[in-house]
Amino acid sequence: MHTRFPRTPVLAGNDVEAKRAELLHYFHATFDRYESLFELLSCDEAYYRKPITLRHPLIFYFGHTATFFINKFLLAGLIDKRIDPRLESMFAVGVDEMSWDDLDDARYDWPTVAEVRAYRNKARVVIDGVIRNTPFALPIGWNDPFWAVLMGIEHDRIHLETSSVLIRQHALAYVRPHPDWQPCRDSGPAPANSLVDIPGGRVLLGRAFTDPVYGWDNEYGRHQAEVSAFQASRHLVSNGEFRAFVDAGGYADDRYWDEEGAAWKRFAQASHPTFWVPDATAPDGWKLRLLAEEVPMPWDWPVETNCLEARAFCRWKSAETGLPVRLPTEDEWNRLHEHVGLGDVPHDAPAAANLHLDHWASSCPVNRFAHGELFDVVGNVWQWCETPTYPFDGFAVHPIYDDFTSPTFDERHNLIKGGSWISTGNESRHVSRYAFRRHFFQHAGFRYVVTHTPVTNPVSAYETDAMVSQYAEFHYGDAAFGVPNFPQAMAQLAIDAHRRHGNGGEARALDLGCATGRASFELARVFAKVIGIDFSARFIQVGIRMAETGAIRYTLPEEGELVSYHERRLDSLGLAESAGRVEFWQGDACNLKDIFSGFDLILAANLIDRLYAPRRFLDAVAARLNPGGLLVLASPYTWLEEFTKRSEWIGGFKKDGESYTTLDGLKDILGDRFTLVEGPVAVPFVIRETRRKHQHTLSEVTVWKRKP
């Protein structure tokens, strides 16, 4: 084996030139190791035959990591010209299939292996020159152009692992053993598994952007949770332990498979783990496929499955034992890691785990590396978790790699933890957060936990509905062109008017047409109870999510198909304390339930010209207010027949030959029960449509006091 593969560097210190030399070594060692992996391929044809139909052929991955450096260096301003625009376009984006039956039928005019190798050599020279000659300061941070150097190297290491999985799935005729990639040769009977008590406790996850070690975007932010005590299997599930599930007909019994798993199983015609090879000539009838060979089944090595198979095993195990068996959550895995007191791979000693290519180019027995009371808490194979990946509070995408993690926030990508024998650099760190689709194969297996605690998964998805996202930004986003935030401004205007003209009560306020809820939270700074009502369930869900979790996430259109990713938080707006005094309801302003009454203030901002029966609403609204309470109306009076039939308009037309404005209509309708105490005044607002297109509008505000 090679000398110890260099670890991901600490990006702080006082000696820039020493750090430059370390980064140069880190790059070349990584680039070399990646190229040595492809020396496992036995012929040029192996580069063009797809190991699996759902991914590109290996020629793509041979070129992809080099072009990634060039593409990101251009975005970061580290270089100003391309090496080969055609290849840098062709090798830019890989394949992450949506499902196991997504077939990629695209045909590519792939370059020759020699052409790609020549391109890699040119790219190596450019990357080397950037590292040698670009000025930088320590520490190297997230926003520094030089961050792209680490991004390229760590990306290379990810593909070192994922490409090794594809090579392992290739036909044996296309691979050959290699001295740099020798597997473990130790095996024996599978050890009996047992359960270890893991005490409950708090987990605190997430990194600060000032942490001087490279990380991917989903590692940053903050998450904390209380984890109940549970039991964990002492060992990873071995091939031997999993065999009992296979022999019991577990693959044929749909009772153990959820809907997604059963559909994948039928499609793949799976009857055993994918790397198991039936062979009547082998002892026990099975062999195991490694990178470049098949070996007699090592029953004491960890089984390698996708998440769906791991879940099915746990259901079978639960039925067999009567215990609540399942995969661990991300929080439980971190609690387990903390319980045994593990640190990251040291820089100056071999890993005390089958990790970071420090030992073999394969798995090894599950009882080889003890970590406290457990074995293989990290290393050997990745461990599937029940938790779909999600962003921590404070998540942000990196400006030059905005699609690394965010497309996986879809409830379909489950987290894997702990790393495998080939996980190096960032991958080997316990803070790393990688996720794959549940049907996907990696060098991944699992350990199980026993607990009655149900799985609760944080909300991961970004709101992508265009209108909902637009209003989320309108309510919680950045001010545009110096125009104050409209819901905040309206809430403050209403509070000020109430203090000048109201009945003195500050018990209850109603925010009608609350949309995504910002004004409701603002009113709750003052009022003991605020009810937010909107006709749109989609809008209301945003407000509810904000109240319950303190954060929302959404995408905004930039231009064409490009989007940006945003997180907004109540605490950063100074509204976290207000959340407990707000309730959101779906409702029809023209037909409110009787329970919505007894208010000291009603705010109806940009509502009346979107109602199907605005007169009905105005006729009934006084009954919702306490005597002396205020009604604050705001509207741009943009009457449109798609929202309000012409016969229902309360202004904006000729009456008796004269112009009859909406304000005239309001005075006529409200005059018997209300006194106009303020207004009309114009309050501006801006709604963002795209990065370069905004809608600027003036809303007319009037304040009405209910007569005794």
N, C-alpha and C positions, 0 to 999 in steps of 0.2 A: 504493500500500500504506500501511497504518497506520505510525505511528512504532513504534519497536522495542518489541515485546511484552515486558512486564516479566518478569524472571527470578524463579525461586523464591528467596525472601528468606533471608538469613542470620538466624537467630533468636537471635542474641546481640548484645551491645553494652551501652552504658551509658545510652542515651537512649530511655526507654520511649515517649515521645510521638512521637519521630521514627519509631520502629518502628511505632507505631500508624498513623501517616499512610502509611507504606510498605505496610502490610498492607491498609489501606483502598483504596489505589490498586490493589494487586494483585487484590483482590476485584472491584472494579468493572470493571477492564479485562478480567478473565476473564469475568465475567457478561455484559458487553457483547458481547465477541467471540463467545461462545456464541450469543447471540440473533441476531447478524448472520449466523451460519452458516445459521440457519433461514430467513433472508430469501432463500436460494437456492430455496426451495420456491415454486412458481408459483401455488398455489391452496390453499384449505383442504382439498380432497380429498386432496392430497399428504400431509397429516398422518395420514390414516387408511388409506391403501392401503399394505400391507406391501411394502417393497422386496424382502425375501426372506421366505419362509414361516417361517423358523426364529427370527425376532426379532419383537419388538413393532413396531407402526407407530410412526412418528416422533413422534406426539403424546405417546407415553409418554416418550420421551427429552427432549422439550421440557419436560415437567413434572418428570422424575425428578431432575435435578441440583438443582433448587430444594428439592424435598421432602427430599433427602438432607441438606442443611444443617439443616433443621428437626428431622428425626429424630435426627441425631447431636447437635445442640445440646441437645435434651431429655435424651439419655442422659448427656451431659457436665455437665448442670446449668447450662448457660449461659442457658437460658430455661425457663419453667415452664408454658407452655401452647402448644397447637397453633394453627395458622392455620385449617386445614380438614382435620379428621380423615379425611374420605372420600377426598380427593385424596392425602393423605399416606400412606394405606394403599394406594390404587390404584397410585401411582407409586413404591412403595417398592423393589420387587425386579425386576430385569431378567431376561433369559432367557439362560442359558448352556446351550445344548442339549448333550445327551450325545453325539449323533451327528448326521450330516447328514440322517438320515431320522427324527429326532425331530420330529414335527409338533405344533405348539402349536395345539390346536383351541379353546382357551378364547375365550369371547366376553366383551368388556368393554363396559360402557356408558360409553364415553369422553366426557369433557366437551368442550365446544367449544374451538376455538383461542382465542377471546376470553376464555373462562373461565380457561384455563391461563395466558394472558398476564397477566390480572389477578392470578392467584395469584402468578406470578413477581414482579410489582411489589410485592405485599404482603411476599413473602419477602425481597426485596431490602431493604426498609425494616427488617425485623427483623434481618437479618444485619448491615446497616450499623450499626444501634443496638448490637448486641453488640460489634462491633469498636470503635466509638467509646467505649463506656461501661464495658466490663468491665475491672476492674483485672487486670493481669498483671505479672509480673516477667520480666526477662531473665536467662539464656537461657530460651526457651520449650522445655520438654522433653516427651518422650513421655507422661509421666503428668500433665501440666498440662491443665486443662480447655480452655485456649486452643488446645491442639494441634488440637482439633476444627475450629477456624477454617481452619487450613491443610489439614486433611483434606478439608474441603468444597471448597476452591478447587482443590486438586490433583485431586480426583475430578472436578470440573467440566472440567478440562483433559483428563483421560482421555476423557471423553465428547465433548469437542470433536472428538477424533480418531475415535473409533468411530462417532459420528453422521455424520461426513464420509464414512466408508466406506459407510454405508447410503445416504446421499444419492447417492453415486457409483453405487450399485447400483439406484437408482430409475429408472423409465422417464423418458426425456428429456422427455416431455410434462409431467412434474411438477416440472421444475427450470428455472432460468433463470440466465444469467450475472449476476454481481454485481461492482461495482467493487472491493469489499474482497477478492474471491476470484479474482484473475486468475492464470492459469497462466503458466508459462514458454512462450515462443514460439520458443525456439532448438532446432534439431535438425539432425542431419546423419547421415552414415554411421556405423555402429557401429565403434568402434575395435577393433583386434585385441587380444584379451586375452593375457596372459602370466603367468608365475609369478614370485613374489618369495620369496626365502629368508627365513624367519622363524626366528631362533635359538631354541633351547630355553631354558627358565628356569623359575623358580618364580613362580607367581601366588599372591597373598594377597588374598582377597576377603572382604567383609563389613565392616559399619560398627559402631561403638560407639554405644550408646544416648545417649551424651553428645554425639554429633556435632550441631552446631547448625544443621542444615538438615533440613527435613522429609523423611521417608522412609516407605515402606511396609514392612510387617512383614518381608517376605522378604529385605530388604536387610541386616538386622541379624544379627549373629553372626559366625562365623569359618569360613573354608574356605581351605585351602591345598593346592596340588598342584604336582608337577613336570611340566612340559610338554616333551615331546620336540620337537626341531627339526622344522619342516614347511615346506611351501610354500603360499602363498595366492595366489589370482588377484588381479592388480593392480587390476582393475576389478570392480565388481558385474557380474553376468551381465546383459547388455543384451538388449533385445528382439531385436536382430539376432543375437546369439550364440544365444539361445534358439530363434530361428526354425529353425536347423539341426535341432534336435531335433524340432520340429513337422513340418518338411518330410520328415524321415526316417521319419515314421510313429510317432514315439515314444509318442503317446497310444494308438495301437492295439496296441502291442507289450507284452504283459503281462510280458515278461522284465525290464522296467525298473521294475516296480511291485511293492511288497510287497503282502501280503494286504490290509492296510487301504487302501492307495492304489488297488489294483485295484477294490475294492468301492466306494469313493467315486467312482471314475472311471465305473464302470458306472451307478451311481445318478444321477450328475450328467450322464451322457452327454457328458462333457467330451472335446473334441478339440483344444482350444487354451486359452491362459490366459483367465480369465474376463473381463478388461477389454479383450481384443482383440475387435474387431468386424469380421467379414468384410464386405467391401464391394467389389463388382466395379468400382465407379466410382472407387475410391481408387487412388493410386499403389501398386503392389505388392499391391493387393487387400485391404489391411487399414487399419482405423482404430483409434484408441485412445480408450476412454472416459475422460474426466476428470470432475471434479465436476459440471459442468453442460453439457458439450458433448462432441462427438466430433471428433477432429482426425486428419489424416493420420498414419500410424504414425511416431512418432519412434524410429527404430531404435537411436539411441545413448542412449536413456533406459533405466533399469533395468527389466527385466521384473518383473512383480508376480504372484506365485504363492502357493499355499498350500504348506505344508511337504511334502506328499505329492508335489506336482509337482516341487518343488525336488530332493527325493531321487531321483525318477525320472530327472531330467536328469543328476544326478551319476552314476547307474549307466550311463546311455547314454554319457556322456562318458568314463567309465572303460573301457567296451567299445571305444569309438572310438580311444582313445589308448593303451590298455594300462597306464595309470597308476592308482594307488589314489585315486580321486577321491571325496570325500564332503563333506558340510556340516561346518563347524567345530563343535567343542564350545564350551560356554560358557568353559571354561578357555582354549582356543585363541584364541577371540575376544578375551579379555582380554589374552592374551600379545601378540597382534597390536596391540591398542590401545596397550599399554605400549611396544611396539617403536618405534612411530612418534612417541611422545612427545606424545600429544594431551592437552589439558586440557578442562574443561567450557566451555560457552558463556560468554563474558565478560559481565559486567553492563553494561559501558560501551562495547561495540563490537559490530558485527554478527558473527554466527557465521561462522566460516571453513568453513562447510559449509551444505548446503541443509537447514537445521534451524531450529526455533523460530519458524517463520513469518517469518523475517528476509528471505526472498527472493521466493518465489513460492508460489502455492497449487497446486502440482503438483511432480512430479519434474522433473529437468533432465538434461542429458547426463552420462554416467558419467565423463567426463574433464574435468569443470569444476572440481572441488574436489580438489586434491592434498593428501595427508597423508603426508609423507615419500615413500617409494617407492610408496605405494599411493594410491588414490583412494576417497573416500566410506567411510572407516573408520567414520565416523558420518554420519548424515544421508542425504537423498534417499529411501531406503526402509529400513524395518527389515530386519534380516538374520536369517533362520531359523538356528537352531542344532540340532545333533543332541541336545542335552541336554534331557530332560524336567525341568521345574522341580522343585526340591527345597528343603527348608529347610537353611540353614546351621546348624552347631553353635551352640547358644545361641538358636535361633529362639523367638520368643514371639508370640502373637497380641495385637493391641491390644484392650483390654477393650470398646471401643465399636464395634469393627469386626472381629469374630472370624471372619468368613467372607470376608474379602478375598482371601486367598491359600490358606488351608488346603484348601478344596475342590479346588484344582488339583494337590495332591500325589497324583496318581493315575496317573502314568506316561503320561498322555494329552495333557498340555499341554506343548508344547515352547517353550523360551525364544526370544525375539526380542531382538536387541541392536542398538544404534546409533541408533535413532530414525529418524523420517521427517521430511519437510518440515513436517509439522504437529505434530510432537512438541515440546511446550513444558513449562516448569517441570520437575518431577521427571522426566518422560518423557525429557527431553533429556540427563539426566545419565548418565555412563557406569556409575554404580553401580546404576542402575535395573534391575529384573528383572521384565519383563512376559512373560507366557506365554499362548498360545492353543492351542486344539485344532488338531490338525495339518491338518484339512480347512478351517479357518477362513480367511477373507480379511481382510487388513489392508492398509495401504499397506506391503506387505512383499515383499521379494525375497530375494536371497542372493548370497553369494560362495562359492566352493568352495575347499577345501584339498586338497593332495596329500600323503598320509602313509601309511606302513604301520602306524602306531600304531592299535590297535583302539580303538573307543569304549567307555569304561567309565563308566556312569552311577551317581552316588550313589543310595542308597536314598532314595526320596522319600515313600513311602506311610506314613500313620499307621495303626497297628494299630487296627482298629475291632471286631474280634471281642470281644464283651462279656466273656467269661470271661478271655480272654488279657489284655485291658486291665485287668480287675479285679486279676489277679494281678501284672501289671507294677506297678500302683500299690501293692499290698500289699507287694511286695518293695522297690521303689525310691522310693516316693512319700513324702509328708509323714506325720508321725506324727499320729494322731487322738486327741483327748481325753486327751492326756498318756500314752498307752500306747506304750511303746518299740517300735521296729520289730522284728517278731517274727523274721524270718530272721536279722537281725543279732544279736538277743539270743540266739537258739539257737546260732549259730555261736560267740559269745563264751562261752556256758555250756559248750559242748563243748570249746573250747580250754582253758578254766580247769580243767575236770574232767580233761582229758588230762594237764595239767601236774601235777595232784595225784595221779592214780591210774594214768596210762597207762604204757606200756612204755618211754617215753623216746625212742621214735622219732618223728620228725616228717617222714617221707619222703612218705607217701601218705595221703590221706583220701578217703572216698567220701561224697557227698551224695546219698542215695537219695530219690527223690520231690522232686527239686530244683526243680521247677516252672520259674520264669523265672530262677532262678540266683543270687539275692543271697547266700544262705548259702555257696554255692560260692566266690564271690569273697572273702567274709569269711574263710573257712577258709584261703584261699591267702595271707593275710597271714602265716601261720605255717608251713603245710605246703608242702613243695617241689612237690608235685603233688596236684591235686584233680580228681577225676572227678565230674561231675554227671550223674545219670541220671534221666530221667523217662519215663513211659509216653506222654505227650502230645508229639507232634512239634511242635505249635503252641507249647507252652511252651518246648521246647528251642530253637526257632528264635529266640526272644527272647533267651535266654542267649547263643546263638552270635552274634547280631547285636551284642549288647552287648560281647562279647569282641573281635569283629573291628573294630567301628567306634567303640566307646567311648560309644555313645549309643543310646537307643531313643526312639521317639515313639509316642504313643497317645492316643486320645480316651477321655473318661469321661462317662457320663451325668450330666447336671445335674438336669433335670426334664423329663418328657415326651420330646420330640424334641430338646431342647437338649443339646449336648455341650460340653465344654471340651477344650482341646488341651494336651498336656503333653510335655515333653522331659526325660529323665533321663540323667545322664552319670556315667560311672565316675569321672572326675577330680574332679567336685564332691563325690563320696562318699568320696574318698581311696582309691579302689580301682583306679586305672588301672594301677598297678605290679603288681597281682595278676593281671591278665588273662592274661599269658603263662604262668601256671602252672595254668590251668584248661582242662579239656576237657569238652565236653558230648556225651552220647550218648543216643539213644532206647533204652529198654530196659524189660523187664518185671521188676520186683523179685522176682516169684515164679519167675522162670525166667531168671536172669542167666547170661551167657556165662562160661566158665571164666576168661577173661582178667581178669575183675574180681575180683581177689583180692590178698592181700598188703598189706592196709591196716592202718594203725595206729589209725585212727578211722573209724567209720561213723556218720553222722548220718541218722536217718530221722524227719523231723519231719512230723507230721500225715499219716502214711502208712498205718499198719497198719489203720485202720478204713475204708480205701478200697481194700484189696486183695481180690481174689477168692479168694485162698487164703493168708490171713495166717499160718496154722500152718506151711505149707510154707516160706514166707519165713523164719520164725523158726527152723525146724529147720535151715535151710541156712546161716544168716548167720554162724555161728561159723567156718565154713570160709573165709570171705572175710577174716577178721581174722588178723593176726599174733598169736602168743601174748602176752598182756598188753595187747592192744589193747582199745579201748573201743567199745561200742555205745550210742549216745545215742538213746533213743526219746522221742517226744513225740506225744501224741494226745489229742483231746477225747473219744475213745471214743464217737463218734456213729455207732453201728452202724445201717446201713440196708440193707434187702434189695435195693435197686436197685444197690448196689455189692457186697455180700457176702451170699451165701446164708446163711440162718439157721443152717444146719448147720455153717458155717465160722466163726461167731463164736467168739472165744476168751474171751469174758466178757460181762457185761451180761445175765445170765439167772439163773434159779434152778437150783441143782444139789443134788441130794439134799435138796430142800426148803429150802435156804438160799441167800441171795444170793451169787452168784459173780461177782466183778468182773473187769474186764480185767486189773487188776494181779495178781489171783489167777492168772489164766490165764498171764500172762507169767512169773510165778514158777515155775509148774509146767512150762512149756515150756522156759524158759531155764536153770532151776536146775542141771541136770547139767553145763552147759558154761560158765556165767557166774556171777559173784558180783555181787549188787546192791551198788554202792558209794555211790550217791547217789540221793536221792529216796524217795518221790515228792514233787515240788514243782509248784506251779501257775504257769504262765507265761501271761499274757493276750495276746490279739491282737484286732485290730479290722480287719474287712474292709469297705471302702466299697462300697456298692451304688449309691447316688445321693448327691447333694450333702447331702441331709438324712436319709439312711437308712444306718446302719452296723450291722454285725453284730459283737457283742462276745462273745468265747468264751474259755474257759480250757482250756489244753492241759496235760495232766499229763506231767511229764518224769521219766524214770528213766534212770540211768546204770549200765551193766553192763560188768564187766570179764571178758574171756575168760580162763578158767583155763589154766594151762600145759598 
